[in-house]
Amino acid sequence: MNNDEQYLKLLSVFHYVVGGLAAFFSSFFLIHLSIGVAIIAGAVPDHPPKFVGLLLVMIALFAIASGWTLATCIIIAGRNLAMRRHYMFCLVMAAISCIFMPFGTVLGVFTIIVLLRPSVKELFAVNTAE
């Protein structure tokens, strides 16, 4: 096993870890979701107007959906790195994962560095040709 294959194997494992962390951290918005639902239902004493609860629910749903989608895409990119498939998807996801600081930034930069090597491009090209 050469260095490029080892790097791709390590990067795929780290993609799984960062994807799990992204899903975990985006799940914190479930707290906002439950508070918003409680405000809408009137379960909070001296509650603010219902539109505040609706605003909390909408923002929480957007944040949860965005975070879980990002996490799923990062995990899929890790799987594709392990299988040496979908080079462009892996490269794009490496760039997008940079927004998840600090873990995604480190992972994204190292993934981009490894993926831009000509020898790694050849590994992906071999699996595409088969």
C-alpha positions as CSV (number, residue, x, y, z in Angstrom):
1,M,0.0,0.0,0.0
2,N,1.6,3.3,-1.1
3,N,1.3,6.6,0.7
4,D,-1.6,7.9,-1.4
5,E,-3.7,4.9,-0.5
6,Q,-2.9,5.3,3.2
7,Y,-3.8,9.0,3.0
8,L,-7.1,8.3,1.3
9,K,-7.9,5.6,3.9
10,L,-7.2,8.0,6.7
11,L,-9.1,10.8,5.1
12,S,-12.2,8.5,4.7
13,V,-12.1,7.6,8.4
14,F,-11.8,11.3,9.3
15,H,-14.7,12.1,7.0
16,Y,-16.9,9.7,9.0
17,V,-15.8,11.3,12.3
18,V,-16.3,14.9,11.1
19,G,-19.7,13.9,9.6
20,G,-20.7,12.5,12.9
21,L,-19.6,15.6,14.7
22,A,-21.5,17.8,12.3
23,A,-24.7,15.8,12.8
24,F,-24.2,15.9,16.6
25,F,-23.6,19.7,16.7
26,S,-26.6,20.4,14.4
27,S,-28.8,18.4,16.7
28,F,-28.4,21.1,19.4
29,F,-31.0,23.0,17.5
30,L,-33.6,20.4,18.7
31,I,-33.6,22.4,21.9
32,H,-34.6,25.5,20.0
33,L,-37.2,23.5,18.2
34,S,-38.8,22.2,21.4
35,I,-38.8,25.7,22.9
36,G,-40.5,27.1,19.8
37,V,-43.1,24.3,19.9
38,A,-43.7,25.0,23.6
39,I,-44.2,28.7,22.9
40,I,-46.7,27.9,20.1
41,A,-48.6,25.5,22.3
42,G,-48.8,28.0,25.1
43,A,-47.0,25.7,27.6
44,V,-44.5,28.4,28.6
45,P,-45.8,30.7,31.4
46,D,-45.6,34.4,30.4
47,H,-44.8,33.3,26.9
48,P,-43.9,35.7,24.1
49,P,-46.2,36.0,21.1
50,K,-46.7,32.9,19.0
51,F,-44.8,34.3,16.0
52,V,-41.7,34.2,18.1
53,G,-42.3,30.5,18.6
54,L,-42.9,30.0,14.9
55,L,-39.7,31.9,14.1
56,L,-37.8,29.6,16.5
57,V,-39.3,26.5,14.9
58,M,-38.5,27.7,11.4
59,I,-34.9,28.6,12.1
60,A,-34.4,25.4,14.1
61,L,-35.8,23.2,11.3
62,F,-33.6,25.0,8.7
63,A,-30.5,24.6,10.9
64,I,-31.2,20.9,11.6
65,A,-31.9,20.1,7.9
66,S,-28.8,22.0,6.8
67,G,-26.6,20.4,9.4
68,W,-27.8,16.9,8.8
69,T,-27.5,17.3,5.0
70,L,-23.9,18.6,5.4
71,A,-23.1,15.6,7.7
72,T,-24.6,13.1,5.3
73,C,-22.7,14.6,2.3
74,I,-19.4,14.5,4.3
75,I,-20.0,10.9,5.2
76,I,-20.8,10.0,1.6
77,A,-17.6,11.8,0.5
78,G,-15.7,9.6,3.0
79,R,-17.2,6.5,1.5
80,N,-16.4,7.7,-2.0
81,L,-12.8,8.4,-0.9
82,A,-12.5,4.8,0.4
83,M,-13.8,3.4,-2.8
84,R,-11.9,5.9,-5.0
85,R,-15.0,7.0,-6.8
86,H,-16.6,10.4,-7.7
87,Y,-13.5,12.5,-7.6
88,M,-15.3,15.8,-8.3
89,F,-17.9,15.2,-5.6
90,C,-15.1,14.5,-3.1
91,L,-13.2,17.6,-4.1
92,V,-16.4,19.8,-3.9
93,M,-17.3,18.3,-0.5
94,A,-13.8,19.0,0.8
95,A,-14.2,22.6,-0.1
96,I,-17.7,22.8,1.4
97,S,-16.6,21.1,4.6
98,C,-14.3,24.0,5.3
99,I,-17.3,25.9,6.6
100,F,-17.5,23.5,9.6
101,M,-14.8,25.1,11.7
102,P,-12.3,24.0,13.0
103,F,-12.6,20.2,12.2
104,G,-14.1,20.5,8.8
105,T,-11.6,23.2,7.8
106,V,-8.6,21.1,8.7
107,L,-10.1,18.0,7.0
108,G,-11.1,20.0,3.9
109,V,-7.7,21.5,3.4
110,F,-5.9,18.2,3.8
111,T,-8.4,16.5,1.5
112,I,-7.9,19.1,-1.2
113,I,-4.1,18.8,-0.9
114,V,-4.3,15.1,-1.3
115,L,-6.9,15.1,-4.1
116,L,-4.9,17.5,-6.2
117,R,-2.0,15.1,-6.5
118,P,-1.7,13.5,-10.0
119,S,-1.1,10.1,-8.5
120,V,-4.3,10.3,-6.5
121,K,-6.2,11.4,-9.6
122,E,-4.9,8.3,-11.3
123,L,-6.3,6.1,-8.5
124,F,-9.7,7.6,-9.1
125,A,-9.3,7.3,-12.9
126,V,-8.5,3.6,-12.6
127,N,-11.8,2.9,-10.7
128,T,-13.8,5.0,-13.1
129,A,-12.5,3.1,-16.1
130,E,-13.5,-0.3,-14.7
